């Protein structure tokens, strides 16, 4: 996994944290 890809996924995860429930974000994190 390239650093850029990781940063992109991480930023998406942070976005979800702002408007999604923590459980949904954790599920998204576990899937990837």
N, C-alpha and C positions, 0 to 999 in steps of 0.2 A: 504494500500500500504506500503510495507516494505521500509525502508530507502535505502537499497541496490538497490531496483528496481527503486526508484526515482532517485538515483544517476546515474544509468545506462541510464535511459531515458534522464536525464539532460545532460549527456556526449554526447549522440547521438544528442541531440539538438544543443550542442555546435559544434559538428562536422559539422552539416548541416549549421550552421552559417558561417563556413569558406568557404564552396564551393557552397552553395545554396543561392538563393535570400532571403532576409528578409521575403518577403511575403510567400514564400514556407515554411519557418521555422515557421512562425506564424500560418499558416494553419495546419501544423503538430502538433503544440502545442494545437490548438483549438480542434483537433480531439481527442486527448488523454485526 
